[in-house]
Structure formats: C-alpha cells, structure tokens
C-alpha cells in the first residue's frame, strides 16, 4: 500500500484518470448529443494533461528542458481554450 502513495505513482494515477475522463466524456457526447463536445473539451483536457506531464517529469528529476516544453504546451492549450470561450 505504501507504494501507491509514492508521488510518481500518484501522478501516474491522476494522468490515467484524466485520460479516462476525457474518453468517457467524449463517448457520452457522441452517443447522446449532450454534454461537452470533443472540440470544446480537447484544449482544456490537453492543458491539464500537459501540466500533469510537467509535474511527472519534474518530480522524477528530469531536466528543465524536458519540463519546459510541457509547460509551454499547457500554456498554448490554455490560451486556445480561453480564445474559444471568450465572448466579445
């Protein structure tokens, strides 16, 4: 049980749960026509996944040049999400 509470394992679990959440929400939207569509879900989900990957790399001792692109990708996805939601 102690291994489950290892930080790397917890981050991996969060990554897996986030991926499953994205798949479930996408399938639900496709089958029912309700919920959040994939085009609206994807930028937000990708921003979160990029942040989780940056956390995973940082906690495993990866160099800054491995963590940096994940952080930059998260920013780009976040800005795309904001642009899609912004009301003028």
Backbone atoms as SQL, in Angstrom:
CREATE TABLE atoms (id INTEGER PRIMARY KEY, chain TEXT, resi INTEGER, resn TEXT, atom TEXT, x REAL, y REAL, z REAL);
INSERT INTO atoms VALUES
  (1, 'A', 1, 'UNK', 'N', 0.824, -1.201, 0.000),
  (2, 'A', 1, 'UNK', 'CA', 0.000, 0.000, 0.000),
  (3, 'A', 1, 'UNK', 'C', 0.866, 1.261, 0.000),
  (4, 'A', 2, 'UNK', 'N', 2.027, 1.155, 0.610),
  (5, 'A', 2, 'UNK', 'CA', 2.910, 2.316, 0.691),
  (6, 'A', 2, 'UNK', 'C', 3.366, 2.763, -0.705),
  (7, 'A', 3, 'UNK', 'N', 3.548, 1.823, -1.637),
  (8, 'A', 3, 'UNK', 'CA', 3.989, 2.169, -2.978),
  (9, 'A', 3, 'UNK', 'C', 2.958, 3.033, -3.701),
  (10, 'A', 4, 'UNK', 'N', 1.670, 2.843, -3.366),
  (11, 'A', 4, 'UNK', 'CA', 0.627, 3.618, -4.023),
  (12, 'A', 4, 'UNK', 'C', 0.766, 5.101, -3.699),
  (13, 'A', 5, 'UNK', 'N', 1.243, 5.402, -2.516),
  (14, 'A', 5, 'UNK', 'CA', 1.355, 6.784, -2.096),
  (15, 'A', 5, 'UNK', 'C', 2.679, 7.422, -2.503),
  (16, 'A', 6, 'UNK', 'N', 3.466, 6.726, -3.269),
  (17, 'A', 6, 'UNK', 'CA', 4.662, 7.299, -3.862),
  (18, 'A', 6, 'UNK', 'C', 4.201, 8.396, -4.824),
  (19, 'A', 7, 'UNK', 'N', 4.883, 9.538, -4.824),
  (20, 'A', 7, 'UNK', 'CA', 4.454, 10.685, -5.627),
  (21, 'A', 7, 'UNK', 'C', 4.355, 10.345, -7.109),
  (22, 'A', 8, 'UNK', 'N', 5.316, 9.636, -7.642),
  (23, 'A', 8, 'UNK', 'CA', 5.279, 9.284, -9.060),
  (24, 'A', 8, 'UNK', 'C', 4.064, 8.420, -9.381),
  (25, 'A', 9, 'UNK', 'N', 3.736, 7.502, -8.496),
  (26, 'A', 9, 'UNK', 'CA', 2.576, 6.636, -8.703),
  (27, 'A', 9, 'UNK', 'C', 1.287, 7.433, -8.652),
  (28, 'A', 10, 'UNK', 'N', 1.201, 8.377, -7.722),
  (29, 'A', 10, 'UNK', 'CA', 0.008, 9.215, -7.638),
  (30, 'A', 10, 'UNK', 'C', -0.154, 10.072, -8.893),
  (31, 'A', 11, 'UNK', 'N', 0.922, 10.635, -9.374),
  (32, 'A', 11, 'UNK', 'CA', 0.856, 11.451, -10.593),
  (33, 'A', 11, 'UNK', 'C', 0.457, 10.582, -11.779),
  (34, 'A', 12, 'UNK', 'N', 0.988, 9.383, -11.871),
  (35, 'A', 12, 'UNK', 'CA', 0.594, 8.459, -12.942),
  (36, 'A', 12, 'UNK', 'C', -0.888, 8.114, -12.848),
  (37, 'A', 13, 'UNK', 'N', -1.381, 7.916, -11.639),
  (38, 'A', 13, 'UNK', 'CA', -2.808, 7.615, -11.446),
  (39, 'A', 13, 'UNK', 'C', -3.669, 8.793, -11.879),
  (40, 'A', 14, 'UNK', 'N', -3.259, 10.002, -11.543),
  (41, 'A', 14, 'UNK', 'CA', -4.002, 11.191, -11.959),
  (42, 'A', 14, 'UNK', 'C', -3.996, 11.313, -13.471),
  (43, 'A', 15, 'UNK', 'N', -2.880, 11.027, -14.089),
  (44, 'A', 15, 'UNK', 'CA', -2.773, 11.062, -15.550),
  (45, 'A', 15, 'UNK', 'C', -3.738, 10.053, -16.174),
  (46, 'A', 16, 'UNK', 'N', -3.755, 8.847, -15.655),
  (47, 'A', 16, 'UNK', 'CA', -4.645, 7.807, -16.182),
  (48, 'A', 16, 'UNK', 'C', -6.118, 8.179, -15.982),
  (49, 'A', 17, 'UNK', 'N', -6.459, 8.692, -14.819),
  (50, 'A', 17, 'UNK', 'CA', -7.842, 9.081, -14.543),
  (51, 'A', 17, 'UNK', 'C', -8.276, 10.209, -15.465),
  (52, 'A', 18, 'UNK', 'N', -7.387, 11.159, -15.717),
  (53, 'A', 18, 'UNK', 'CA', -7.707, 12.269, -16.615),
  (54, 'A', 18, 'UNK', 'C', -7.942, 11.768, -18.035),
  (55, 'A', 19, 'UNK', 'N', -7.125, 10.845, -18.497),
  (56, 'A', 19, 'UNK', 'CA', -7.328, 10.268, -19.823),
  (57, 'A', 19, 'UNK', 'C', -8.659, 9.524, -19.911),
  (58, 'A', 20, 'UNK', 'N', -8.966, 8.748, -18.883),
  (59, 'A', 20, 'UNK', 'CA', -10.236, 8.014, -18.851),
  (60, 'A', 20, 'UNK', 'C', -11.407, 8.991, -18.843),
  (61, 'A', 21, 'UNK', 'N', -11.287, 10.064, -18.067),
  (62, 'A', 21, 'UNK', 'CA', -12.333, 11.087, -18.016),
  (63, 'A', 21, 'UNK', 'C', -12.582, 11.672, -19.402),
  (64, 'A', 22, 'UNK', 'N', -11.517, 11.990, -20.117),
  (65, 'A', 22, 'UNK', 'CA', -11.664, 12.546, -21.465),
  (66, 'A', 22, 'UNK', 'C', -12.362, 11.582, -22.409),
  (67, 'A', 23, 'UNK', 'N', -11.984, 10.323, -22.326),
  (68, 'A', 23, 'UNK', 'CA', -12.608, 9.305, -23.187),
  (69, 'A', 23, 'UNK', 'C', -14.084, 9.146, -22.844),
  (70, 'A', 24, 'UNK', 'N', -14.396, 9.046, -21.564),
  (71, 'A', 24, 'UNK', 'CA', -15.792, 8.869, -21.133),
  (72, 'A', 24, 'UNK', 'C', -16.648, 10.060, -21.551),
  (73, 'A', 25, 'UNK', 'N', -16.157, 11.275, -21.329),
  (74, 'A', 25, 'UNK', 'CA', -16.925, 12.463, -21.705),
  (75, 'A', 25, 'UNK', 'C', -17.121, 12.560, -23.215),
  (76, 'A', 26, 'UNK', 'N', -16.110, 12.198, -23.979),
  (77, 'A', 26, 'UNK', 'CA', -16.224, 12.237, -25.440),
  (78, 'A', 26, 'UNK', 'C', -17.220, 11.201, -25.950),
  (79, 'A', 27, 'UNK', 'N', -17.134, 9.997, -25.428),
  (80, 'A', 27, 'UNK', 'CA', -18.068, 8.944, -25.840),
  (81, 'A', 27, 'UNK', 'C', -19.497, 9.321, -25.461),
  (82, 'A', 28, 'UNK', 'N', -19.678, 9.861, -24.261),
  (83, 'A', 28, 'UNK', 'CA', -21.017, 10.289, -23.819),
  (84, 'A', 28, 'UNK', 'C', -21.581, 11.349, -24.760),
  (85, 'A', 29, 'UNK', 'N', -20.766, 12.326, -25.125),
  (86, 'A', 29, 'UNK', 'CA', -21.227, 13.395, -26.011),
  (87, 'A', 29, 'UNK', 'C', -21.567, 12.853, -27.397),
  (88, 'A', 30, 'UNK', 'N', -20.758, 11.925, -27.901),
  (89, 'A', 30, 'UNK', 'CA', -21.026, 11.363, -29.222),
  (90, 'A', 30, 'UNK', 'C', -22.296, 10.525, -29.231),
  (91, 'A', 31, 'UNK', 'N', -22.523, 9.772, -28.172),
  (92, 'A', 31, 'UNK', 'CA', -23.690, 8.866, -28.145),
  (93, 'A', 31, 'UNK', 'C', -24.994, 9.578, -27.846),
  (94, 'A', 32, 'UNK', 'N', -24.946, 10.597, -26.986),
  (95, 'A', 32, 'UNK', 'CA', -26.187, 11.242, -26.566),
  (96, 'A', 32, 'UNK', 'C', -26.427, 12.586, -27.234),
  (97, 'A', 33, 'UNK', 'N', -25.374, 13.201, -27.764),
  (98, 'A', 33, 'UNK', 'CA', -25.520, 14.537, -28.329),
  (99, 'A', 33, 'UNK', 'C', -25.587, 15.608, -27.251),
  (100, 'A', 34, 'UNK', 'N', -25.358, 15.229, -26.020),
  (101, 'A', 34, 'UNK', 'CA', -25.373, 16.163, -24.891),
  (102, 'A', 34, 'UNK', 'C', -23.991, 16.178, -24.251),
  (103, 'A', 35, 'UNK', 'N', -23.799, 17.101, -23.339),
  (104, 'A', 35, 'UNK', 'CA', -22.521, 17.176, -22.648),
  (105, 'A', 35, 'UNK', 'C', -21.555, 18.098, -23.369),
  (106, 'A', 36, 'UNK', 'N', -20.285, 17.883, -23.153),
  (107, 'A', 36, 'UNK', 'CA', -19.244, 18.724, -23.731),
  (108, 'A', 36, 'UNK', 'C', -18.711, 18.041, -24.984),
  (109, 'A', 37, 'UNK', 'N', -18.763, 18.728, -26.092),
  (110, 'A', 37, 'UNK', 'CA', -18.248, 18.185, -27.341),
  (111, 'A', 37, 'UNK', 'C', -16.735, 18.085, -27.310),
  (112, 'A', 38, 'UNK', 'N', -16.211, 17.227, -28.155),
  (113, 'A', 38, 'UNK', 'CA', -14.764, 16.994, -28.175),
  (114, 'A', 38, 'UNK', 'C', -13.990, 18.263, -28.503),
  (115, 'A', 39, 'UNK', 'N', -14.512, 19.097, -29.395),
  (116, 'A', 39, 'UNK', 'CA', -13.812, 20.330, -29.765),
  (117, 'A', 39, 'UNK', 'C', -13.710, 21.292, -28.581),
  (118, 'A', 40, 'UNK', 'N', -14.704, 21.284, -27.715),
  (119, 'A', 40, 'UNK', 'CA', -14.670, 22.148, -26.537),
  (120, 'A', 40, 'UNK', 'C', -13.869, 21.522, -25.407),
  (121, 'A', 41, 'UNK', 'N', -13.859, 20.227, -25.335),
  (122, 'A', 41, 'UNK', 'CA', -13.179, 19.515, -24.257),
  (123, 'A', 41, 'UNK', 'C', -11.673, 19.412, -24.475),
  (124, 'A', 42, 'UNK', 'N', -11.277, 19.220, -25.714),
  (125, 'A', 42, 'UNK', 'CA', -9.887, 18.899, -26.019),
  (126, 'A', 42, 'UNK', 'C', -8.854, 19.933, -25.539),
  (127, 'A', 43, 'UNK', 'N', -9.016, 21.228, -25.810),
  (128, 'A', 43, 'UNK', 'CA', -7.982, 22.167, -25.351),
  (129, 'A', 43, 'UNK', 'C', -7.821, 22.179, -23.825),
  (130, 'A', 44, 'UNK', 'N', -8.930, 22.124, -23.121),
  (131, 'A', 44, 'UNK', 'CA', -8.880, 22.122, -21.661),
  (132, 'A', 44, 'UNK', 'C', -8.235, 20.851, -21.136),
  (133, 'A', 45, 'UNK', 'N', -8.625, 19.734, -21.699),
  (134, 'A', 45, 'UNK', 'CA', -8.070, 18.449, -21.283),
  (135, 'A', 45, 'UNK', 'C', -6.572, 18.365, -21.588),
  (136, 'A', 46, 'UNK', 'N', -6.176, 18.819, -22.756),
  (137, 'A', 46, 'UNK', 'CA', -4.758, 18.788, -23.119),
  (138, 'A', 46, 'UNK', 'C', -3.917, 19.702, -22.225),
  (139, 'A', 47, 'UNK', 'N', -4.463, 20.866, -21.856),
  (140, 'A', 47, 'UNK', 'CA', -3.737, 21.757, -20.948),
  (141, 'A', 47, 'UNK', 'C', -3.479, 21.054, -19.623),
  (142, 'A', 48, 'UNK', 'N', -4.496, 20.393, -19.099),
  (143, 'A', 48, 'UNK', 'CA', -4.325, 19.659, -17.849),
  (144, 'A', 48, 'UNK', 'C', -3.344, 18.512, -17.968),
  (145, 'A', 49, 'UNK', 'N', -3.429, 17.763, -19.054),
  (146, 'A', 49, 'UNK', 'CA', -2.510, 16.649, -19.260),
  (147, 'A', 49, 'UNK', 'C', -1.065, 17.123, -19.398),
  (148, 'A', 50, 'UNK', 'N', -0.875, 18.252, -20.068),
  (149, 'A', 50, 'UNK', 'CA', 0.486, 18.800, -20.197),
  (150, 'A', 50, 'UNK', 'C', 1.039, 19.218, -18.838),
  (151, 'A', 51, 'UNK', 'N', 0.197, 19.814, -18.006),
  (152, 'A', 51, 'UNK', 'CA', 0.643, 20.182, -16.658),
  (153, 'A', 51, 'UNK', 'C', 0.972, 18.951, -15.825),
  (154, 'A', 52, 'UNK', 'N', 0.163, 17.918, -15.950),
  (155, 'A', 52, 'UNK', 'CA', 0.421, 16.683, -15.211),
  (156, 'A', 52, 'UNK', 'C', 1.738, 16.054, -15.682),
  (157, 'A', 53, 'UNK', 'N', 1.981, 16.085, -16.991),
  (158, 'A', 53, 'UNK', 'CA', 3.241, 15.544, -17.511),
  (159, 'A', 53, 'UNK', 'C', 4.437, 16.365, -17.020),
  (160, 'A', 54, 'UNK', 'N', 4.277, 17.684, -16.953),
  (161, 'A', 54, 'UNK', 'CA', 5.352, 18.531, -16.430),
  (162, 'A', 54, 'UNK', 'C', 5.628, 18.188, -14.970),
  (163, 'A', 55, 'UNK', 'N', 4.576, 17.980, -14.200),
  (164, 'A', 55, 'UNK', 'CA', 4.737, 17.586, -12.798),
  (165, 'A', 55, 'UNK', 'C', 5.439, 16.241, -12.700),
  (166, 'A', 56, 'UNK', 'N', 5.038, 15.313, -13.535),
  (167, 'A', 56, 'UNK', 'CA', 5.644, 13.972, -13.523),
  (168, 'A', 56, 'UNK', 'C', 7.137, 14.041, -13.848),
  (169, 'A', 57, 'UNK', 'N', 7.466, 14.820, -14.859),
  (170, 'A', 57, 'UNK', 'CA', 8.874, 14.963, -15.239),
  (171, 'A', 57, 'UNK', 'C', 9.669, 15.663, -14.133),
  (172, 'A', 58, 'UNK', 'N', 9.102, 16.718, -13.576),
  (173, 'A', 58, 'UNK', 'CA', 9.807, 17.481, -12.537),
  (174, 'A', 58, 'UNK', 'C', 10.043, 16.642, -11.285),
  (175, 'A', 59, 'UNK', 'N', 9.071, 15.829, -10.913),
  (176, 'A', 59, 'UNK', 'CA', 9.226, 15.014, -9.705),
  (177, 'A', 59, 'UNK', 'C', 10.133, 13.808, -9.933),
  (178, 'A', 60, 'UNK', 'N', 10.369, 13.470, -11.200),
  (179, 'A', 60, 'UNK', 'CA', 11.274, 12.349, -11.474),
  (180, 'A', 60, 'UNK', 'C', 12.705, 12.825, -11.695),
  (181, 'A', 61, 'UNK', 'N', 12.920, 14.128, -11.561),
  (182, 'A', 61, 'UNK', 'CA', 14.275, 14.658, -11.683),
  (183, 'A', 61, 'UNK', 'C', 14.697, 14.990, -13.098),
  (184, 'A', 62, 'UNK', 'N', 13.744, 15.135, -14.002),
  (185, 'A', 62, 'UNK', 'CA', 14.081, 15.471, -15.382),
  (186, 'A', 62, 'UNK', 'C', 14.644, 16.890, -15.461),
  (187, 'A', 63, 'UNK', 'N', 15.400, 17.140, -16.477),
  (188, 'A', 63, 'UNK', 'CA', 16.000, 18.464, -16.683),
  (189, 'A', 63, 'UNK', 'C', 14.928, 19.488, -17.055),
  (190, 'A', 64, 'UNK', 'N', 15.263, 20.761, -16.871),
  (191, 'A', 64, 'UNK', 'CA', 14.317, 21.824, -17.158),
  (192, 'A', 64, 'UNK', 'C', 13.904, 21.826, -18.616),
  (193, 'A', 65, 'UNK', 'N', 14.802, 21.422, -19.506),
  (194, 'A', 65, 'UNK', 'CA', 14.466, 21.439, -20.922),
  (195, 'A', 65, 'UNK', 'C', 13.527, 20.296, -21.310),
  (196, 'A', 66, 'UNK', 'N', 13.246, 19.400, -20.401),
  (197, 'A', 66, 'UNK', 'CA', 12.194, 18.400, -20.621),
  (198, 'A', 66, 'UNK', 'C', 10.869, 18.896, -20.054),
  (199, 'A', 67, 'UNK', 'N', 10.940, 19.614, -18.939),
  (200, 'A', 67, 'UNK', 'CA', 9.730, 20.125, -18.282),
  (201, 'A', 67, 'UNK', 'C', 9.193, 21.343, -19.034),
  (202, 'A', 68, 'UNK', 'N', 10.093, 22.199, -19.511),
  (203, 'A', 68, 'UNK', 'CA', 9.699, 23.441, -20.176),
  (204, 'A', 68, 'UNK', 'C', 8.736, 23.278, -21.332),
  (205, 'A', 69, 'UNK', 'N', 8.996, 22.367, -22.270),
  (206, 'A', 69, 'UNK', 'CA', 8.056, 22.198, -23.383),
  (207, 'A', 69, 'UNK', 'C', 6.657, 21.768, -22.924),
  (208, 'A', 70, 'UNK', 'N', 6.589, 20.977, -21.871),
  (209, 'A', 70, 'UNK', 'CA', 5.268, 20.589, -21.346),
  (210, 'A', 70, 'UNK', 'C', 4.529, 21.805, -20.794),
  (211, 'A', 71, 'UNK', 'N', 5.263, 22.662, -20.097),
  (212, 'A', 71, 'UNK', 'CA', 4.655, 23.873, -19.561),
  (213, 'A', 71, 'UNK', 'C', 4.220, 24.804, -20.697),
  (214, 'A', 72, 'UNK', 'N', 5.054, 24.928, -21.722),
  (215, 'A', 72, 'UNK', 'CA', 4.707, 25.764, -22.864),
  (216, 'A', 72, 'UNK', 'C', 3.484, 25.213, -23.598),
  (217, 'A', 73, 'UNK', 'N', 3.427, 23.912, -23.776),
  (218, 'A', 73, 'UNK', 'CA', 2.275, 23.289, -24.432),
  (219, 'A', 73, 'UNK', 'C', 1.009, 23.510, -23.611),
  (220, 'A', 74, 'UNK', 'N', 1.118, 23.441, -22.282),
  (221, 'A', 74, 'UNK', 'CA', -0.033, 23.696, -21.414),
  (222, 'A', 74, 'UNK', 'C', -0.522, 25.131, -21.586),
  (223, 'A', 75, 'UNK', 'N', 0.411, 26.064, -21.680),
  (224, 'A', 75, 'UNK', 'CA', 0.039, 27.467, -21.884),
  (225, 'A', 75, 'UNK', 'C', -0.684, 27.654, -23.213),
  (226, 'A', 76, 'UNK', 'N', -0.149, 27.067, -24.269),
  (227, 'A', 76, 'UNK', 'CA', -0.765, 27.200, -25.592),
  (228, 'A', 76, 'UNK', 'C', -2.180, 26.607, -25.578),
  (229, 'A', 77, 'UNK', 'N', -2.335, 25.435, -24.998),
  (230, 'A', 77, 'UNK', 'CA', -3.663, 24.804, -24.917),
  (231, 'A', 77, 'UNK', 'C', -4.619, 25.655, -24.089),
  (232, 'A', 78, 'UNK', 'N', -4.124, 26.221, -23.012),
  (233, 'A', 78, 'UNK', 'CA', -4.944, 27.080, -22.167),
  (234, 'A', 78, 'UNK', 'C', -5.394, 28.323, -22.940),
  (235, 'A', 79, 'UNK', 'N', -4.488, 28.937, -23.679),
  (236, 'A', 79, 'UNK', 'CA', -4.843, 30.117, -24.460),
  (237, 'A', 79, 'UNK', 'C', -5.846, 29.785, -25.565),
  (238, 'A', 80, 'UNK', 'N', -5.695, 28.629, -26.190),
  (239, 'A', 80, 'UNK', 'CA', -6.675, 28.190, -27.189),
  (240, 'A', 80, 'UNK', 'C', -8.041, 28.015, -26.533),
  (241, 'A', 81, 'UNK', 'N', -8.066, 27.403, -25.362),
  (242, 'A', 81, 'UNK', 'CA', -9.318, 27.211, -24.640),
  (243, 'A', 81, 'UNK', 'C', -9.952, 28.556, -24.284),
  (244, 'A', 82, 'UNK', 'N', -9.149, 29.490, -23.793),
  (245, 'A', 82, 'UNK', 'CA', -9.681, 30.817, -23.460),
  (246, 'A', 82, 'UNK', 'C', -10.230, 31.515, -24.702),
  (247, 'A', 83, 'UNK', 'N', -9.509, 31.415, -25.794),
  (248, 'A', 83, 'UNK', 'CA', -9.960, 32.061, -27.035),
  (249, 'A', 83, 'UNK', 'C', -11.290, 31.479, -27.502),
  (250, 'A', 84, 'UNK', 'N', -11.458, 30.189, -27.382),
  (251, 'A', 84, 'UNK', 'CA', -12.719, 29.557, -27.803),
  (252, 'A', 84, 'UNK', 'C', -13.887, 29.985, -26.928),
  (253, 'A', 85, 'UNK', 'N', -13.621, 30.242, -25.651),
  (254, 'A', 85, 'UNK', 'CA', -14.701, 30.584, -24.707),
  (255, 'A', 85, 'UNK', 'C', -14.982, 32.081, -24.618),
  (256, 'A', 86, 'UNK', 'N', -14.041, 32.919, -25.057),
  (257, 'A', 86, 'UNK', 'CA', -14.147, 34.366, -24.865),
  (258, 'A', 86, 'UNK', 'C', -15.357, 34.919, -25.617),
  (259, 'A', 87, 'UNK', 'N', -16.143, 35.737, -24.935),
  (260, 'A', 87, 'UNK', 'CA', -17.304, 36.384, -25.537),
  (261, 'A', 87, 'UNK', 'C', -16.990, 37.856, -25.750),
  (262, 'A', 88, 'UNK', 'N', -17.194, 38.343, -26.962),
  (263, 'A', 88, 'UNK', 'CA', -16.936, 39.745, -27.270),
  (264, 'A', 88, 'UNK', 'C', -18.199, 40.546, -27.174);
